[in-house]
Amino acid sequence: MFLKSDLGAVVFALLVTLGLGWGAVYFIRNLWPVLPSWLTLILFILLAVVVIGYPIYSLAKWSDRYLKRK
């Protein structure tokens, strides 16, 4: 089912996702209260796109490679 290279890509995507999630929590706890409200709205949208979009993009690239081998 998985090759070693596929498993590495999935593990890497999960680690990056966890890192981004931890960074977002740290940023929100420590820096969010001092930012103006207009900037917090823009940053919230950007953080949501990054945290949700990057794993989807990584898994889409993985699936393209997986389907090419079939």
KACOR-V57182 format. One record per residue. N is the residue number from 1. PHI is phi in whole degrees, 0 to 359 (none if undefined). PSI is psi in radians with two decimals (NA if undefined). OMEGA is omega in radians with two decimals (none if undefined). Layout:
# KACOR-V57182
N,PHI,PSI,OMEGA / N,PHI,PSI,OMEGA
This chain:
# KACOR-V57182
1,none,-1.07,3.11 / 2,257,2.45,2.92 / 3,266,2.90,-3.13 / 4,299,-0.67,-3.14 / 5,293,-0.60,3.10 / 6,291,-0.74,-3.13 / 7,296,-0.68,3.10 / 8,297,-0.70,3.13 / 9,294,-0.70,3.13 / 10,293,-0.76,3.12 / 11,296,-0.74,3.11 / 12,299,-0.76,3.12 / 13,298,-0.70,3.12 / 14,293,-0.71,3.12 / 15,295,-0.73,3.11 / 16,296,-0.71,3.11 / 17,298,-0.77,3.10 / 18,296,-0.71,3.11 / 19,296,-0.74,3.11 / 20,295,-0.67,3.11 / 21,295,-0.77,3.10 / 22,297,-0.75,3.12 / 23,298,-0.67,3.12 / 24,294,-0.73,3.12 / 25,296,-0.77,3.12 / 26,299,-0.80,-3.14 / 27,299,-0.79,-3.09 / 28,292,-0.68,-3.13 / 29,290,-0.65,-2.99 / 30,257,-0.63,-3.04 / 31,252,-0.41,-3.07 / 32,302,-0.75,-3.08 / 33,297,-0.39,-3.08 / 34,266,-0.07,-3.12 / 35,274,2.62,3.05 / 36,291,2.71,-3.02 / 37,296,-0.61,3.14 / 38,294,-0.61,3.13 / 39,286,-0.61,3.12 / 40,296,-0.63,3.10 / 41,296,-0.80,3.13 / 42,297,-0.79,-3.14 / 43,294,-0.62,3.10 / 44,299,-0.77,3.13 / 45,295,-0.76,3.13 / 46,295,-0.74,3.10 / 47,298,-0.71,3.12 / 48,297,-0.74,3.13 / 49,297,-0.76,-3.11 / 50,292,-0.85,-3.06 / 51,293,-0.64,-3.13 / 52,274,-0.67,-3.01 / 53,281,-0.60,-3.04 / 54,295,-0.80,3.09 / 55,297,-0.64,3.11 / 56,296,-0.76,3.12 / 57,296,-0.76,3.14 / 58,296,-0.78,3.13 / 59,291,-0.53,3.07 / 60,293,-0.71,3.07 / 61,296,-0.72,3.11 / 62,298,-0.75,-3.11 / 63,292,-0.60,3.06 / 64,298,-0.77,3.11 / 65,295,-0.69,-3.13 / 66,296,-0.75,-3.12 / 67,287,-0.48,3.07 / 68,294,-0.54,-3.13 / 69,284,-0.34,-3.10 / 70,279,NA,none
